Amino acid sequence: MRTAIISDIHGNLEALEAVLKDIEAQNVQRIFCLGDVIGYGPNPRECLDLVMKMDVCVIGNHDYGAVNDPEGFSASAERAIFWTRQQVEKSDNPEDARRRILYLMKLPRIHRENEVLYVHGSIRQPINEYVFPDDIYNRRKMEKLFNMIETYCFQGHTHTPGIFTPDYTFLTPDSFSYKYKLIEPKAMINVGSVGQPRDEDWRSCYVIFEPPYLEFRRIEYDVNTTANKIFAIPELDNFLGERLFRGN
């Protein structure tokens, strides 16, 4: 089964539409989303409506914060999530608003398919735990995480794409020319971010998984349009738009 795996859309409609257009051309059978559909970006309702059509979605910390109290958010992220909550709850058709809220409330923390796991943060703390590239130097943390997975775990949250291997190495997509054959018995794969990349590359990132092969894809989108929408919304800090140009 050829699966597109996306994550961290963050209300960026232009990025999501560009990625979906690319997915359509890749002979993909299904689409999985690893959460943070909303938060930070200017189009939460529209992004939710597109993700609700996908085969699988797990909950991210911003999705959770939109229907519960946000935990561990910075001041700007908290302002953004409260604004996002208002947008999700607001609609010309009350049934649409109810449908979106119920969808968010019912999202699972983990999706398991045979021995492969799909989470937002980590298998240990699916919603909130970050697994950064520098964590390869935290042997205790890495040992615990690898001991909790059977084969492969797909995740997002850090917005930094790459592969963690059992020998505590982090492989960036450009180090293997964006295509990789999984020969390791275990791996944690960060699929990157659709709507707010933070690896110094402004283009959207997602993964196509066709066992045992992975392909990381980078997709250009209309950053100016998204940034200008953010600049026009007082509740969203300008830097949320500015960072899209830098990819950090």
C-alpha positions, 0 to 999 in steps of 0.5 A: 500500500502506497501511503502519503504521510503528512504532518503539521499543517498549522492552518496553512491552506496554500501549503496543504493544497500544494501538497495535495496536488502533488500527492494526487500525481504520485499514485498514492492509495491513501493519506495519513495525517500526524496532527497539528492540522490547526494552530498558527495559520490563518485557515483552520476551518478550510484545512480541517475540512480537507483533512477530514476527508483523509484516511487517518489523522492522529491528534497533535498538541495544537489540535488538542489545545483548540478543544481543551486548555493549551498546555506548555504553549508560548504566549504567541502560540496561546494567542494563536490557539485561542483565535483558532478555537474561535474560528473553528467554533464559528461558521455560517452553518452551525452544523459545520462548526459542530462537525469540526469540533467533534472531529477534533475531540475524537482524534486518536493519540496513536494509530497502529497498523500491524507493527507500524505506529503513527503519532504526532510527538513520540510513542512515549508521549504521543501529543507533546514529546519532542524528539529533536535531531540532537536527542541522538546524544541523549542515549537514555531517551533514545533507548527508551523510545526504541524499546517502545516500538516494534518496527517503525514509528512515523512522527512529526511535531518538531517540523524537522524531517529525517530518520532516527536509526537504532545506532542513534544516528539522525539522517537528514533527507538530503544525506540520502537524496530524499529516497531511502530503503528501510533495512533497519529493524527499527526506525523513527521517521519524522515526516517534516511539516507541510505548513511551517517547516523549521529545517531552514528549507521553506518548502513543504515536506511530506513522506511517501511510504511504500514498504520498505521504501521512503520518499521525502518530497519538498513542495513549493507553495505561495508563501506570500499569500499565507504570510499576508493573511497572517499579517492581517490578523491581529491575534497572529504574531507577525513572526508566524508569517515571517518565519515561513520565508526562512523555514525556521 
